[in-house]
Amino acid sequence: MKDRSTTAQTYTVRTYCAQCYNNCPVVAHVEGGRLRRVTPDADHPYARALCPKGAAAAELVYSPARLTHPLRRTRPKGSSDPGWERIPWDEALDTVASELLRIKTDRGPEAVAFTQSFVSTPLWEIQPYVRRLSNAFGSPNTVTTTHICNWHRDFGSALTFAQPRTGFAAGWPELEASESVLIWGCNSRATLPSLHVRIEKAKVRGAALVVVDPRRTRVAAMADLWLQPKPGTDGALALAMLHVLLEEDRFDDEFTRNWTNAPLLVREDTGRLLEAKDVGVIEGAEGFVAVSDSGGLLPSLPGVLGSASTSLEASVTVSLEDGETVACRTVFDRFRESLRSYSPEVAATVTGVPAERIREAVEILAERRPVSWYSYNGIEQSANAVQTNRSLCVLYALIGDYDAPGGNTLWPTPPLVPPMGLEFVTPEMVSKTLGLRENPLGPSGTLMSVPAHAFYDAVLDEKPYPVVGLVGFGGNLVTSNAESLRGREALQKLEFQVHVDLFMTPTAEQADIVLPAASFWEVGRLGFQTDYTGREYILRWRPPIIAPREECRDDLEIILEIGKRLGMSDAFWHGDTEAAQACQLSRLERTLDQIREAEAEGGLRITTPMQFRKYKESGFRTPTGGVEVFSKALSDIGQAALPTWTDPETLFPAEDEDGPFPLTLTNAKLRHFCQSQHRGLPSLRRISPDPFGEVHPETAREHGIENADWMIVETSVGRVRVKAQVNGEILQGVVCVQHGWWQPCEELGLPGSDPFSADGANANLLFGSSVRDPVSGSVHLKGVPCRIRRAEVL
């Protein structure tokens, strides 16, 4: 709703900031036809403080570095000067369509990949349309960063809980009714302010807060108990907590017995679950087998697990239908035995967390119920990512508060239907997804989301087949993923690349055509806000606050125009952006006009009934019908079926010709920057004018480094140059850097950072992709051996 003042060029608009998926309610102030500032909308029911990124809206919109015209490369890739020339939009779009059709005809649609990210129109708003374009074109290859971002939490958790229809298998914490809260590897104030506000309220209400993080973040500083593990050892810590939970009988016996597959029998000869069909004639000869307290075999059909008479701990000899016998033990018995090597005392030597604090954490969570839990990047970027997630999921499940009031709940389906174009997807198309063969249960196999390393392999090594084209909507691929040099090499080998963005990023610089995107402040979009309890959504029409700069265009308009030129006008609403968005309302008897009208009241409220413990009606949609302490899916592909952990230090060289790597490298995000964005905006760059690495005072002293010294951080893969930030809030022996440094800030006279030079500060020069999670393909970025030294003055 526009609240106009005395002139048509001066007004305010109640809207929301779409810089990240918090969708914070704000008021945009336009004066003289220009966006001047953004302030919190104090009258909105989800009112919260505005982060620095949102407050820098006007700087983003009017940055002198904005792309404002379509550009075409005139010099070969790899040239120091691409020779950009300005071209008309129609010529640019016709070129894109003709090149894509040429590649499709010559090599097949899978030879073109697509990318998406936060840089232009926000990911959650434009992502379905990028996927629609990819799917309609016939390519299964959309390159994302979900393998190092959120996949394990939101979708990998399905290996334990099963994938609910709404996604987010681990559920969302219902903090308003929690008695204790576990936050693991998530700097909530920096990455999810809406969650952080709710954590603060829960704490004020009296909930106990347990935080696991090697850095003393804002949320760690609030904690009743802060566990500070060495980066890369989270899995060992989670297994130690499980050890305590089981050894001290603090688990929820009823939930474990009735709603997990802990009572099922595992064959000692094969390590696989005993199936009823192998046993012979027992009632209900399908599914799996448990054992009663009296020693009798019990059928366990999918969706029907244990009972009060089911034994959790048993070792029996079973006669098979073919006359052979086989020794079997329950999942619970095998799991408890596997955990004996992860006692708190042993874990303390690996993680650095004192044994008594591990026990204290379990005591809080077991005694202060209901418990809610949230984790994020801290455990995603690891060679143990899937198994660490599994450990946390099983820990949480055995506590017994899954989908319970005050626990982690499964929300009703959001009101908008994303137009992904799944009707265009065929089994043959899915079978060609890059990374599918290596990681069938990972993002490639579950979401058709391709990790960058699989894309690089296809381009440079032509494995499993050559990829020669790339269509990018935001996403600074080469600085957002490990192996930036390999990424640049891959982009330079492509036959054709088009990139849509706000700025000329290191990724855009490699393209053949660059198209200028409008910011989200300059386009109209249908979206929604939520109270993060799942009980309410507010449908919003976010109007354009000001007109797009010069020739900038809405990403959605660009997608629809490309679709039309590819001969798929019907599938792309003949270029009508409003019709494209209106289709998202198919579940609701509402129109875009009605949503617009509701803006006068702050949006259209949609209330959703919340039902808890939904598993009591239908079980868990897993192969065994319950929470999978033993993962049949992982067992079927030869991976560890019970949660486990591998010391990542054993996967890296301990030294090279220049000496050992005695320290541990990790990375984190800064609240005022979003990934590789915003370092060119003055108000934000003032907060962090230089790239830096955090080190403990004792670590700095041992290496002859003082605060604000420039230092070299080096791994077996590469090195960078950052300024030392010495503080006692990081674990001794740990170095923490941030990725994304490349932009200069000319207004402040602060230089950029060459993302491909060891004299720069691009952290992804420090990380390779050969050490990665065997299930998901996640690259190990937290817990990499490194060394530091004082840098010479340049």
N, C-alpha and C positions, 0 to 999 in steps of 0.2 A: 504494500500500500504506500503510495506517495503522499506525503504530507507537505503540500506546496506552501511556500511563504509568499512574499510580496511579488516576486518575479518568477517566471517560468523556469529560470535557470538556477534557482536556489530552492532546495527542498531537502527533505529527509525521507529515507525509505527504511521501514522495518523489514529486515531480511535475515539471512544467516551467512556466516563466513564458511565457504566451502573449501578452505585451504587444506583441511584434513577431515577425516570422517567423524569428528566431534560435532560438526555442523552447529557451531556456537551461535546463538541468537545475537544479532547486532543491529545497530542503527547506522546506516550510511548517510553521511552529510555531503551534499553536493552544493557547491557555491560557484556561481558564475559558469555553470555548465561543467565544472570539473569536480571529481571526487576529491574531497579535501581530507576527510578523516573518517574513521570508523570507531564507534563506541559501543560498549555492551548494551543490550536491550534489557534494561532492568525490569521491565514490565512483562517479560516473557516467563512462562512457568519454568523453563529450563535455564534461567538466567545464570550466568557465571562470568568470572573475570575473563578479560580478553588477553590472549597470549601475544607476545611481541610480533609474531608473524602476522596475525590478524590486524594488529595496530599499524603495520607497515603497508597496508593495502594501497594507499595512494602512491607510495614509492614504487611498488611493484607495477602498478598500472602505467605510471609516467616515467619509468626508468628509461634513460637515454639509450640503454643497450637493447631495448625491445626490438624484436623483428617486426617490421611493418609492411614488407612487400615480398611477394614470391621471388625466389632467387634460383638461378641455374648455374651450375658449375661450368666453367669454360676451360679449365686446365686439368690435367690428369690427377687422379687421386695420389696423394703423397707429396704433391707440390706444396711448397711453403705458402703459396698464395693460391687459393682455389679459383681466383678470378671470377668471383660472383657477379652475375649480371641480372638486373631486374627484368622480369618478364610478366606478361598479363596473366591473370588467374586462369582464364580459359586455356591458354597455351600450356600453363603448368599442369592443369588437371588432365588435359588431353594427353600430354606426355606421360603422366603417371599411368593412365589407363592403357595406353598403347604399349608401354614397356611391360606392364603386368600381363597383358594378354599375350605378348610375344613369348614371355617366359613360360606362361601356362601352356601355350601351344607346343613350344620346343621341348620342355622338360617336365611338365606336369605342374598342377597348382601347388603341390607340396614343396616345390623349389622356391617358393616365396614365403618368408616368415613375416610375422607382424609383432609389434611391441606396443606396450601400454604402460603408463605410470602416472605419477602425480603432477607432472610438470605443467601441463596445459590445463584443459578442463579436468576437474578432479576425477580420479580413477573410478570411484564407485558410481559416478554419473555417466561417464563416457565408455567405461569398460564393456558393458553389454553390446554397444554398437560396434566397437572394434572387433569383438568376437563375432558379431553377426557378419561383418565384412569378411573376416577370415573364413568363417564357416560357409558363407554363400559362395565365396571364391573357390572353395574346395581345399583350403590348406588347414591341416591340423596343428600348425606350428605357430603358437603365440608365445613369444618369449616374455617371461615375467620374472620377478624376484621372489615369488612366494616361497621357493625352496629355502631361502635364507631370511624369510620375514615371518609369515604367519601360518604356513601350511600345517605344520605339526600340531599346533594348538587347535586350529579350527577344523582340519580335515584328517590329519594323521591320527588324531584321537579316536577316529572311527575304528582303528585297529583294536581298540579296547572296548569302546562303548557302542560302536556301530554308527553309521552316518544318519543323523536325523534328517527329516525332509527339509529343514531350514538351514542345514549346515551347522557349523560350530559344535562339533560333537562333544567337546568338553563342557559345553554349557557356559552361561554367563553368571557371574557371582551376584546373588541377591543380597547385597551388602546391608540393606535396610533391616534385615532380620538375622544377620549372622552374629554369633557369639565370639567367633574367632575368624581371622582372615589371613590367608597365606598368599603373599605376593612374591613371585619367583622370577627373577631376571627381567623385571619390568620397571623402568623409570617412569612411573605413571604421570608425573607432573610434566615431563617433557614430551611424552608420546601419546597420552590419552587423558587430557585434563578432565574430561567428563567423569572418568573413573576415579581420578585423584580426589575430586570434590566429594564423591560418595565414600571413599576410604576415610577422608577426614571426618565426615559426619558419623561414620560407623565408630571411629575411634572416640569421638566426643561422647557418643552414646554409651561407650563402655566396652566395645568389642576389643578383644586382644588382637594385636597385629604382629605377625611373624613375617619378616622380610629376608629374602635370600638374594644377596648381591655383593660382588667384590668391591663395589664402590659405595661410599656413604651418600647415596642420593637423597633427595628431599623425603621420599617415602621411607627410606631406610632410617633416616633421622627420627621419624615419627614412631618407629617400631618399639613394641615391648620387648621383642627379641630379634636381634639382627644377626644373621649367620653370614659370614664373609668368606665364601669358599674361593679357592684358587680357580681362575677361569678354566673351563674345560673339564672340571671335576664334578659338575652338578649331578651327573648320573650316579656317581659313587655316593654322594651325599643323600640322594633320594633313596638309594638302596639301603643305606645305613638307617635311615628313618623307618623304612619298611622292616628292617631287621628288628628294631625296637618294638614296633607296632605288633609284630607277631610273637616275638619272644616274651614280651610282657603281657600278652593277651589283651591288648588294648583295641583290637579291631572289633567291628560290629559283627558278631557271630551270625545273627539272623540274616543280615543282608549278604554276607559272604557265603553262607550255606545255601540260601534260596535264590540269589540273584546274580551270582558269579559262577564261572565254570570251575571254581576251585575244587568241588567234590568229584569231578570227572577223573576217570582212570587214564593213565598214560602207560603205554607199553614200554617196558624196559629195553626190548630188543630193537625197536625202531625209533623210540623217542616221540612217537605220534600218539594221538588220542585213540583209545580203544573204541571201535565202532560196534554198535549192537549187531550188525549183520555178520560180524566175524565171530560172535560168541556162540551162535546157534539159536535155538528156539527159546527166546524169552519174550515176554509180553511186550509188544511194541517194538518190533525188530527193525527199527530205524533210529537214526540219531546216534547217541553216544551212551556210555555206561558209567554209572556211579556204583557205590557200594554202601550197603546199609550198616548200621552199627553192629548188627548181628553177623555181618559178613556176607550177606546175600547180595547178588547183583541186581541193580535197579536200572531200568531203561530211562534215559534222559532225552526226551524228544526236544528238538529245537523249540524254544519258548517255554519249556517246562523243565526246571532244574531241580534243585534239592528240596529237602523238607527237613523237619525236625529229626527224622530218623536217618538222615544221610550222614555218612562219616566224612569228616574233612581230612582225617589222617588215617590212611590205611595202606597196607602193603599186602597184596593177595596174589595167588596163582590162579589164572583163569584158563579153563578148558575152551579151546577154540572149536569151531564147527568142523574143522578138518581133523580133529583128534589131537592136535598138538596142544601144548600148554605154554603159557607165557606169563612171566612175572609182570605185575602192574603195581603202580603206586598212584595215589591221587595227585592231582595238580598241586594242591595245597602242600602236601608232604614234600614233593620235589622242590617247590618254590621255597619253602622254609629252609630246606637243606642248602639250596643255592645261596641263600642270604647269610648263612653262617660265616662266610668269608668276608662279609661286609659289616662286621661289628663296628660300633661307633669308635672304638679304639683304633681299629685298622683304618677306618675312613678318616680319622683325624690326621693320620700321617700322610694321607693323599690329598685331602682337601684343605687342611689347615684349620678346620673348624673343631674346637675342643669337643671331646666325646660328651662331656656333661651338657653342653649346649645342644647337641643333637638330641639327647634324651629329653631335655627341657622342651624343645620344640614339639616333639611327639606328645609329651604330656599335655601341653597347651591345646593342641589340635584334638586330642582324644577326649579331653575333659571339658573343653569349652565348645560344645556343639550347640547349634549347627555350625559347620565350617564352610566357608566359601574360599575359592582359590582362583588365582589368575596368573598366567605366565606369558612371556613374550620373547623378544629377540634373544634374551640372555641364554636361552636353551635351544633356540632354533638353529643358530649358526655353528653347527658342531658335527663332527664325524659320528657322534653318539646321539644325534638329535632325536631319531625315532625311539631308540631305547630309553633315552632320558624322559621323553614324553610318556612312554609306556610306564616307566617307573612312577612318575607323578600321577598318571591316571589310575594306576592300580592302588597306589597309596591313598588317593582320594576316595576311590571306590570302597576300599576296605574300611575306611572311617565310617561310611554309610550314609552320607548326606547328598548323594547325587540326585538331582531333580527333586529335591525336598525343599520346603520353605526355609529360607536362610542359607541354602546351599547353592550349588551351581545348577541353574534351571535351564530348561529347554523352552525357548520362546515360541509363541505362535508365529506362523508365517508372516513376514512383512507384507504390507498391503500392495506394493508395486510389483508387477511382473516384468522382470528384465527381458528385453527382446533379444536374446542371445542368438537366435537363428538355429536352434538345435534341430529343427526340421530338415536342415541341409546336411546334417552330419550322417555319414554312413559308416558301417563297420570297416570297410576298406580304408576309408579316410582315417579313422582312429588308429588303425594298425600301422600307419606310417608316421605317427607322432614321434618326433625326435626324443630320445631318452626312454622310450617305452620299453625297449628290450632290456636295458640295464636296470630300470626302476619301474617295474609294472605296477607296484603299489604306491609309487610316489606321485608327485604333481603331474608328471607326464601321463601316467596311467589313469589317474582319477579326475583330473581337471583339464587335460590337454594343455597344461602349462609347462612350457619348455624352459629348463634352466639355461643360462647363458653359455655354460661350458659345452652343452650338447649342441647348441647353435654354432659355436665356434668350430667344433669338430666337423660339423656338416659342411661348413663353408671352406675351411682350410684343408681338411683331410678327406672331404667328400664321403664321410661315413655317417650313417649307413647309405646315404645318397647325397649328391651335391645340392646345396642351397645357394642360390645366386641372386636373390632379391630380398629386399627388406622394406616394409612399410611401418614407419614409426610414429606413434602419437605420444609425444613426451617420452620420458624414460631415457635418462642419460646412461645408456648401456655400458659404456666403457669405464665410467667412474663409479658405477653402482654395483659392479661385479668384480670378482677377483680376476687377475690376469689382464690388466688394462692394455698392456702392449699386445697381447694376443688378440684382444678385442679389436683394437685399432687395425691390426693386420687383417682380421677377418672382414671388417667393414671395407677396407680398401680393396679387397679382392672381389667384392660383390659386383655383378654386372650392373645392378641398378639399386639405388636406395633413395627413398623419399622420406623426409622427416618433417613433422609438424610440431612446432614448439613456440614458446614465448621468447627464447633467447638462442643465440648461436652457441650451443653447447659443444663440448669436445666430440660428442656423438654426431650432432648435426653437421659439424665441420667436415665429416667424411662423406656426406650425402651428395647426390647428383641434383636433387631438387629439394629446396627448403621452403616450407610454407609457414606463414605467420599466423599463430593461433591467437584468438581473443582470450582474454582472461575471464575467469568466472564472474567477475564484476561487470563484464560487458555483454553477457548473454543471458537469455531467459531459460530457466530450467525447472522441470518438475522434480521434486525431491521430497525427502521426509526427514523429520527429526524424531528421536525416541527418548524416552525417559530412562532407558537402559535398565528397565525392569521387565520389559516385554509386555507390560500391561497397556501401553498406550503408544500410538504413533501420531505425529502431526504432519499431515500432508501439506506441503508448501509449494507455491509457485514463486520461485526466486526471480524477480524481474531483472532485466538489465539495468544497472544503476546509471551507467553512462554508455554512449555509443562506442563501438570498437574503435581503436586507434587506426587511423589511415586505412590500410587495406587488410587489416586483421580480420579473420573469419572464425566463426564458431566451429569447433572440432566436429560437432554433429553435422553441420552443414557440409563440411568437407567430406565426411564419410559418405553421406547420402549422394553427393555429387560424383564421387568416385564410383559408387555402386551403380549409378545411372549410366556412367560412361563405360562401365564393364558389361552393359547390356542387361542389368538386373533392376530396372527402374521400379517394377512392381514390388520387388522385395525390399525396396528402400523408399517406399511411400512417395515415389516420384519427386523426391527432393524436398518434401514438406516436413520441416522439423517439428512442427506442432503435431501433425498426424503421427509422426514417429514416437513422440512422447505420450500421446493420448492412448496408444496401444498398451501402455503400462497400467492403465486403469481397468483392464478387462475383468479383474476380480471384484471391482466395486461399481456400483451404479452411480458413477460420478463422471463429470466432464471436466475438461481443462478450464472452461469458463467458471464452473462452480468452485474449482480450487482457487482460481484467481479472486473470485468474490469473497472467499473465506479469508483471504489475506487481511481484510479489514479487522478481523478478530484474531489475527496472529496465526492463521492456518486452520485446516480442517482436522479436528480431533477424531481419531479412530481408536476406540477402546477394544481391547482383546481379552477374552476370558483366559485366565491362567489356571491350568490343571497341573497339579504336582504328581510326581511318582507315576508317570504315564506307563512305565514299564510293567506295573501291576496288571494292566489290561492286556498288553500285547507282548510282554517280554522285551528283550533286546534283539534288534535285527542283526544278530551276528550268526556265524555258522553254528554256534552251540546254543544260542538262545539267551545267553547271559553275558554279563561283563566278562571279557576274555582276559583273565589272568594269564592263561595260556592262549596265545594267538594262533589259531589254526591257519589263518591267512599267511602269517610269517613262516609257520612250519612248512606250509605247502611249497614255498619258494626257497626252502633251505636256509632261512634265517632263524636266529634264536627266538624260540616261541615264548620263553620266559624273559622278563626284563633283565638286562645285563649291562655291562659297561666295559669299555676298552680304554686304557690309559692313552690319551692322544699323543703324549710325549714320545711314546714308542713308535709312532708313525712318522716322526720327523727326525732329520739328522741332528745329533746333539752338538756337532761342531762342523766346521769346514776348514779350509786352509788358513783362514784368518783367525781361527780360535773357536771357543765354545759359544753356545747360545744359552747363557745361564738364567735369563729372565723369561717372563711369560707375557705375551702380547695379547691384548684384547682391544675391543673398540666399543664406542658408545655414541649416542646421539645428543646433540645440543638442542635445547628447547627452542631457541630462536632461529634455527635453520631447519629446513625440511629436506633430508637427504642431501643432494648436491645443489640445492637451490639457495637463494637469498644472500649469498655472500657479497653480492654487488649492491645490496640495499644499505644505505648509510646508517640508519638507526640500528640495524641488526649487526652490521659489521663493527660498529663501535663497541658492542658488547664483547665480541671476540675478534679483535683486529688481526690476529695472527693464528695460523694453525699451531696447535700445541699438543704435547703429550704429557699426561699426568704420571708422576712418579712419586713414590714415598720418599720422605726426607732421608731415611737411611739408605735406600737404594741410590738416590742421587749422590749422597756423600761417598758411597763406595765407588762410584764411577766418576768422581771429580766434577760433578755438575751442580750448578747453583740455579736457583729460581730465575727464570727469564733467559737463561743461556739457550742458544740454539744448539740442538743436539741431533745426532744421527741415530735413527732407529733402523735396525737391520735384521732381516731374517735370512733363511737359506734361499729365498726367492728374490729379494730385492731390498732396497733401502729408500728412506725418505728423510727429509730435513724438517724438523718442527721445533718449536720453542718449548723449553721445559716448564711445566707448571708443577712445582713441588708442593705437595700437600699430604697431610696425614690421614686423609679420608679414603685412600686407596690402599689395597693390601701391599705389604712389602714384597718386593720382587716382581711386581706387576707393572706393566707399561700400558697405558690406555690412550689410543688415538681416535680421531674421528675421520670418516671418509667424506669425500665430496668437495675437497678444496681444489678450485681451479679459477673461479671468477675474480677479476679485479674489482675494486670499488673506486672508480675514478674521482668521484666527488670528494672522497677522503684522501686521495692520493695513495691508496693502499694497493699493492701489486696483486696480480693474479699468481697462480701457481701452476707451472707446467705439469699437466697430469701424466705426462709420459717421461718425465725426467727424474733422476734420483736426487736432483737438487730441488725438486718440488715437494709437495706434501700430500700427494694422492695415496692414501693408505692402501688402496687396492694394488699398488705395486709390491706390497709386502706379502700378499697372500696368493698362493697357487690354488689350483682346483683339483689336484691329484688326490689329496686327502679329503674324502667326503663320505657322507653317510651312505652305507650300502643299500639302504631301502629307498630313501627319498632323494638322494643326490645332493643334499645340502653340503655346502662347502664349509670346511672347518676354519672359522674366523675368530674364534674365542678360545685362547689357550694355545697359542703358537709360540714355540721357543724363539727368543730374540736376544739381541744385545744392544746396548746404547753406548755412545761416547760423545764427548763434547765436540761440536762442529767448529771447523775453521770459519772465520768471518768471511762472507762472500764480498 
